[in-house]
Amino acid sequence: MEPKKTITWFFGLPSVRYAQIFIVVAGDLLALSNLYPKHSSYIARPFLLWQDLQEEDERSMDSPQKF
């Protein structure tokens, strides 16, 4: 058998295909996980900003407005 045909045959095996897909997906997930900074408070507590804005609105409604 020619080397080119054996390599093509090997990479055509279903188990090798699944291993390739697994490696690519695992690499993508690792790359994406590194994009999120671990020190980001927004990632750790995504609704913190929304809660702060809601508290500000409540405070502004309670206090009398001066025009």
N, CA, C and O atoms as a Tinker XYZ file with bonds, in Angstrom:
   268  protein
     1  N      0.833000   -1.192000    0.000000    73     2
     2  CA     0.000000    0.000000    0.000000    64     1     3
     3  C      0.871000    1.247000    0.000000    63     2     4     5
     4  O      1.946000    1.280000    0.600000    81     3
     5  N      0.391000    2.247000   -0.673000    73     3     6
     6  CA     1.117000    3.511000   -0.700000    64     5     7
     7  C      0.910000    4.255000    0.611000    63     6     8     9
     8  O     -0.151000    4.145000    1.226000    81     7
     9  N      1.915000    5.012000    1.046000    73     7    10
    10  CA     1.768000    5.763000    2.307000    64     9    11
    11  C      0.607000    6.756000    2.271000    63    10    12    13
    12  O     -0.066000    6.966000    3.280000    81    11
    13  N      0.376000    7.365000    1.109000    73    11    14
    14  CA    -0.705000    8.350000    1.011000    64    13    15
    15  C     -2.059000    7.687000    1.250000    63    14    16    17
    16  O     -2.926000    8.267000    1.903000    81    15
    17  N     -2.244000    6.483000    0.729000    73    15    18
    18  CA    -3.510000    5.775000    0.913000    64    17    19
    19  C     -3.682000    5.310000    2.354000    63    18    20    21
    20  O     -4.800000    5.323000    2.870000    81    19
    21  N     -2.604000    4.902000    3.012000    73    19    22
    22  CA    -2.726000    4.436000    4.396000    64    21    23
    23  C     -3.052000    5.598000    5.333000    63    22    24    25
    24  O     -3.820000    5.438000    6.282000    81    23
    25  N     -2.472000    6.755000    5.067000    73    23    26
    26  CA    -2.763000    7.931000    5.899000    64    25    27
    27  C     -4.215000    8.350000    5.707000    63    26    28    29
    28  O     -4.911000    8.668000    6.671000    81    27
    29  N     -4.667000    8.349000    4.457000    73    27    30
    30  CA    -6.062000    8.697000    4.171000    64    29    31
    31  C     -7.001000    7.696000    4.824000    63    30    32    33
    32  O     -8.029000    8.074000    5.387000    81    31
    33  N     -6.650000    6.428000    4.749000    73    31    34
    34  CA    -7.482000    5.383000    5.365000    64    33    35
    35  C     -7.546000    5.574000    6.884000    63    34    36    37
    36  O     -8.611000    5.459000    7.491000    81    35
    37  N     -6.372000    5.872000    7.496000    73    35    38
    38  CA    -6.313000    6.041000    8.948000    64    37    39
    39  C     -7.184000    7.211000    9.403000    63    38    40    41
    40  O     -7.963000    7.078000   10.346000    81    39
    41  N     -7.052000    8.352000    8.733000    73    39    42
    42  CA    -7.839000    9.523000    9.128000    64    41    43
    43  C     -9.309000    9.399000    8.738000    63    42    44    45
    44  O    -10.140000   10.185000    9.192000    81    43
    45  N     -9.632000    8.426000    7.908000    73    43    46
    46  CA   -11.016000    8.176000    7.544000    64    45    47
    47  C    -11.741000    7.269000    8.517000    63    46    48    49
    48  O    -12.958000    7.107000    8.418000    81    47
    49  N    -11.022000    6.674000    9.453000    73    47    50
    50  CA   -11.662000    5.797000   10.436000    64    49    51
    51  C    -12.601000    6.606000   11.329000    63    50    52    53
    52  O    -12.275000    7.728000   11.715000    81    51
    53  N    -13.757000    6.047000   11.657000    73    51    54
    54  CA   -14.710000    6.802000   12.491000    64    53    55
    55  C    -14.149000    7.200000   13.853000    63    54    56    57
    56  O    -14.406000    8.307000   14.326000    81    55
    57  N    -13.394000    6.321000   14.482000    73    55    58
    58  CA   -12.857000    6.655000   15.808000    64    57    59
    59  C    -11.853000    7.805000   15.727000    63    58    60    61
    60  O    -11.786000    8.635000   16.633000    81    59
    61  N    -11.080000    7.854000   14.656000    73    59    62
    62  CA   -10.121000    8.948000   14.483000    64    61    63
    63  C    -10.869000   10.252000   14.196000    63    62    64    65
    64  O    -10.471000   11.315000   14.673000    81    63
    65  N    -11.937000   10.172000   13.430000    73    63    66
    66  CA   -12.766000   11.357000   13.167000    64    65    67
    67  C    -13.336000   11.917000   14.465000    63    66    68    69
    68  O    -13.278000   13.122000   14.710000    81    67
    69  N    -13.889000   11.030000   15.297000    73    67    70
    70  CA   -14.457000   11.481000   16.574000    64    69    71
    71  C    -13.378000   12.071000   17.474000    63    70    72    73
    72  O    -13.624000   13.053000   18.175000    81    71
    73  N    -12.194000   11.484000   17.461000    73    71    74
    74  CA   -11.094000   12.024000   18.266000    64    73    75
    75  C    -10.702000   13.415000   17.769000    63    74    76    77
    76  O    -10.413000   14.303000   18.572000    81    75
    77  N    -10.690000   13.606000   16.455000    73    75    78
    78  CA   -10.370000   14.926000   15.897000    64    77    79
    79  C    -11.407000   15.962000   16.330000    63    78    80    81
    80  O    -11.059000   17.075000   16.724000    81    79
    81  N    -12.666000   15.590000   16.253000    73    79    82
    82  CA   -13.735000   16.511000   16.657000    64    81    83
    83  C    -13.613000   16.849000   18.139000    63    82    84    85
    84  O    -13.757000   18.008000   18.529000    81    83
    85  N    -13.349000   15.839000   18.964000    73    83    86
    86  CA   -13.201000   16.062000   20.402000    64    85    87
    87  C    -12.044000   17.008000   20.694000    63    86    88    89
    88  O    -12.174000   17.910000   21.522000    81    87
    89  N    -10.921000   16.811000   20.025000    73    87    90
    90  CA    -9.746000   17.663000   20.250000    64    89    91
    91  C    -10.038000   19.107000   19.838000    63    90    92    93
    92  O     -9.651000   20.041000   20.541000    81    91
    93  N    -10.712000   19.295000   18.712000    73    91    94
    94  CA   -11.028000   20.648000   18.246000    64    93    95
    95  C    -11.997000   21.336000   19.206000    63    94    96    97
    96  O    -11.808000   22.503000   19.547000    81    95
    97  N    -13.034000   20.616000   19.642000    73    95    98
    98  CA   -14.012000   21.209000   20.563000    64    97    99
    99  C    -13.352000   21.543000   21.898000    63    98   100   101
   100  O    -13.599000   22.610000   22.460000    81    99
   101  N    -12.513000   20.638000   22.409000    73    99   102
   102  CA   -11.816000   20.898000   23.675000    64   101   103
   103  C    -10.896000   22.114000   23.539000    63   102   104   105
   104  O    -10.824000   22.940000   24.449000    81   103
   105  N    -10.202000   22.227000   22.423000    73   103   106
   106  CA    -9.342000   23.387000   22.193000    64   105   107
   107  C    -10.128000   24.678000   22.114000    63   106   108   109
   108  O     -9.703000   25.702000   22.649000    81   107
   109  N    -11.279000   24.637000   21.446000    73   107   110
   110  CA   -12.132000   25.829000   21.366000    64   109   111
   111  C    -12.633000   26.247000   22.743000    63   110   112   113
   112  O    -12.638000   27.433000   23.073000    81   111
   113  N    -13.050000   25.278000   23.540000    73   111   114
   114  CA   -13.541000   25.604000   24.885000    64   113   115
   115  C    -12.434000   26.186000   25.759000    63   114   116   117
   116  O    -12.671000   27.119000   26.526000    81   115
   117  N    -11.232000   25.638000   25.644000    73   115   118
   118  CA   -10.111000   26.191000   26.411000    64   117   119
   119  C     -9.792000   27.614000   25.964000    63   118   120   121
   120  O     -9.526000   28.485000   26.793000    81   119
   121  N     -9.819000   27.846000   24.663000    73   119   122
   122  CA    -9.540000   29.194000   24.159000    64   121   123
   123  C    -10.615000   30.172000   24.613000    63   122   124   125
   124  O    -10.303000   31.297000   25.005000    81   123
   125  N    -11.875000   29.756000   24.564000    73   123   126
   126  CA   -12.953000   30.642000   24.991000    64   125   127
   127  C    -12.913000   30.908000   26.488000    63   126   128   129
   128  O    -13.232000   32.013000   26.928000    81   127
   129  N    -12.528000   29.918000   27.269000    73   127   130
   130  CA   -12.481000   30.125000   28.717000    64   129   131
   131  C    -11.389000   31.112000   29.095000    63   130   132   133
   132  O    -11.494000   31.781000   30.123000    81   131
   133  N    -10.350000   31.216000   28.288000    73   131   134
   134  CA    -9.284000   32.173000   28.575000    64   133   135
   135  C     -9.673000   33.593000   28.198000    63   134   136   137
   136  O     -9.002000   34.540000   28.606000    81   135
   137  N    -10.745000   33.765000   27.425000    73   135   138
   138  CA   -11.186000   35.112000   27.070000    64   137   139
   139  C    -11.911000   35.798000   28.219000    63   138   140   141
   140  O    -11.953000   37.026000   28.282000    81   139
   141  N    -12.482000   35.013000   29.130000    73   139   142
   142  CA   -13.196000   35.578000   30.274000    64   141   143
   143  C    -12.215000   35.824000   31.409000    63   142   144   145
   144  O    -11.668000   34.867000   31.957000    81   143
   145  N    -11.977000   37.071000   31.775000    73   143   146
   146  CA   -11.052000   37.319000   32.886000    64   145   147
   147  C    -11.648000   36.853000   34.207000    63   146   148   149
   148  O    -12.810000   37.124000   34.511000    81   147
   149  N    -10.849000   36.159000   34.970000    73   147   150
   150  CA   -11.329000   35.607000   36.240000    64   149   151
   151  C    -11.574000   36.706000   37.277000    63   150   152   153
   152  O    -12.308000   36.492000   38.241000    81   151
   153  N    -10.971000   37.872000   37.087000    73   151   154
   154  CA   -11.141000   38.953000   38.054000    64   153   155
   155  C    -12.326000   39.853000   37.701000    63   154   156   157
   156  O    -12.612000   40.812000   38.418000    81   155
   157  N    -13.012000   39.549000   36.606000    73   155   158
   158  CA   -14.123000   40.401000   36.185000    64   157   159
   159  C    -15.317000   40.202000   37.096000    63   158   160   161
   160  O    -15.812000   39.084000   37.240000    81   159
   161  N    -15.781000   41.272000   37.707000    73   159   162
   162  CA   -16.935000   41.155000   38.600000    64   161   163
   163  C    -18.217000   40.969000   37.802000    63   162   164   165
   164  O    -19.189000   40.418000   38.319000    81   163
   165  N    -18.235000   41.418000   36.553000    73   163   166
   166  CA   -19.441000   41.229000   35.749000    64   165   167
   167  C    -19.653000   39.750000   35.441000    63   166   168   169
   168  O    -20.786000   39.269000   35.454000    81   167
   169  N    -18.570000   39.026000   35.165000    73   167   170
   170  CA   -18.696000   37.595000   34.879000    64   169   171
   171  C    -19.064000   36.856000   36.159000    63   170   172   173
   172  O    -19.877000   35.932000   36.131000    81   171
   173  N    -18.475000   37.254000   37.274000    73   171   174
   174  CA   -18.759000   36.564000   38.538000    64   173   175
   175  C    -20.177000   36.837000   39.014000    63   174   176   177
   176  O    -20.854000   35.938000   39.513000    81   175
   177  N    -20.633000   38.094000   38.857000    73   175   178
   178  CA   -21.988000   38.484000   39.301000    64   177   179
   179  C    -22.639000   39.302000   38.196000    63   178   180   181
   180  O    -22.595000   40.531000   38.237000    81   179
   181  N    -23.245000   38.644000   37.206000    73   179   182
   182  CA   -23.711000   39.376000   36.024000    64   181   183
   183  C    -24.835000   40.362000   36.286000    63   182   184   185
   184  O    -25.012000   41.295000   35.503000    81   183
   185  N    -25.611000   40.191000   37.367000    73   183   186
   186  CA   -26.743000   41.081000   37.601000    64   185   187
   187  C    -26.420000   42.173000   38.615000    63   186   188   189
   188  O    -27.318000   42.893000   39.051000    81   187
   189  N    -25.164000   42.305000   38.991000    73   187   190
   190  CA   -24.778000   43.310000   39.968000    64   189   191
   191  C    -25.056000   44.717000   39.435000    63   190   192   193
   192  O    -25.587000   45.560000   40.158000    81   191
   193  N    -24.703000   44.969000   38.192000    73   191   194
   194  CA   -24.931000   46.287000   37.597000    64   193   195
   195  C    -26.421000   46.587000   37.541000    63   194   196   197
   196  O    -26.840000   47.703000   37.847000    81   195
   197  N    -27.219000   45.607000   37.156000    73   195   198
   198  CA   -28.662000   45.792000   37.066000    64   197   199
   199  C    -29.246000   46.098000   38.442000    63   198   200   201
   200  O    -30.136000   46.940000   38.560000    81   199
   201  N    -28.757000   45.427000   39.480000    73   199   202
   202  CA   -29.247000   45.673000   40.835000    64   201   203
   203  C    -28.858000   47.071000   41.297000    63   202   204   205
   204  O    -29.658000   47.747000   41.943000    81   203
   205  N    -27.657000   47.514000   40.981000    73   203   206
   206  CA   -27.228000   48.863000   41.359000    64   205   207
   207  C    -28.106000   49.918000   40.702000    63   206   208   209
   208  O    -28.486000   50.897000   41.343000    81   207
   209  N    -28.428000   49.727000   39.438000    73   207   210
   210  CA   -29.279000   50.690000   38.745000    64   209   211
   211  C    -30.682000   50.696000   39.339000    63   210   212   213
   212  O    -31.313000   51.747000   39.446000    81   211
   213  N    -31.161000   49.530000   39.720000    73   211   214
   214  CA   -32.490000   49.440000   40.321000    64   213   215
   215  C    -32.510000   50.161000   41.674000    63   214   216   217
   216  O    -33.479000   50.851000   41.992000    81   215
   217  N    -31.455000   50.008000   42.465000    73   215   218
   218  CA   -31.372000   50.694000   43.757000    64   217   219
   219  C    -31.307000   52.206000   43.565000    63   218   220   221
   220  O    -31.908000   52.955000   44.335000    81   219
   221  N    -30.585000   52.656000   42.548000    73   219   222
   222  CA   -30.510000   54.090000   42.260000    64   221   223
   223  C    -31.883000   54.641000   41.910000    63   222   224   225
   224  O    -32.254000   55.725000   42.360000    81   223
   225  N    -32.636000   53.898000   41.110000    73   223   226
   226  CA   -33.986000   54.336000   40.741000    64   225   227
   227  C    -34.882000   54.443000   41.967000    63   226   228   229
   228  O    -35.653000   55.393000   42.098000    81   227
   229  N    -34.779000   53.474000   42.856000    73   227   230
   230  CA   -35.597000   53.498000   44.074000    64   229   231
   231  C    -35.228000   54.692000   44.948000    63   230   232   233
   232  O    -36.103000   55.351000   45.508000    81   231
   233  N    -33.929000   54.967000   45.064000    73   231   234
   234  CA   -33.491000   56.104000   45.871000    64   233   235
   235  C    -33.955000   57.421000   45.265000    63   234   236   237
   236  O    -34.352000   58.335000   45.987000    81   235
   237  N    -33.907000   57.519000   43.948000    73   235   238
   238  CA   -34.322000   58.770000   43.307000    64   237   239
   239  C    -35.831000   58.975000   43.428000    63   238   240   241
   240  O    -36.293000   60.115000   43.458000    81   239
   241  N    -36.598000   57.903000   43.498000    73   239   242
   242  CA   -38.046000   58.033000   43.672000    64   241   243
   243  C    -38.390000   58.435000   45.103000    63   242   244   245
   244  O    -39.360000   59.157000   45.332000    81   243
   245  N    -37.595000   57.967000   46.065000    73   243   246
   246  CA   -37.854000   58.283000   47.469000    64   245   247
   247  C    -37.497000   59.723000   47.814000    63   246   248   249
   248  O    -38.195000   60.364000   48.599000    81   247
   249  N    -36.432000   60.228000   47.241000    73   247   250
   250  CA   -35.994000   61.580000   47.594000    64   249   251
   251  C    -36.743000   62.613000   46.748000    63   250   252   253
   252  O    -37.045000   62.365000   45.581000    81   251
   253  N    -37.040000   63.766000   47.338000    73   251   254
   254  CA   -37.737000   64.811000   46.573000    64   253   255
   255  C    -36.808000   65.398000   45.512000    63   254   256   257
   256  O    -35.620000   65.611000   45.757000    81   255
   257  N    -37.355000   65.649000   44.363000    73   255   258
   258  CA   -36.553000   66.193000   43.272000    64   257   259
   259  C    -36.603000   67.712000   43.298000    63   258   260   261
   260  O    -37.647000   68.309000   43.559000    81   259
   261  N    -35.467000   68.322000   43.026000    73   259   262
   262  CA   -35.384000   69.778000   42.987000    64   261   263
   263  C    -35.227000   70.212000   41.540000    63   262   264   265
   264  O    -34.379000   69.692000   40.815000    81   263
   265  N    -36.041000   71.160000   41.129000    73   263   266
   266  CA   -35.946000   71.660000   39.763000    64   265   267
   267  C    -35.488000   73.086000   39.765000    63   266   268
   268  O    -35.346000   73.690000   38.702000    81   267
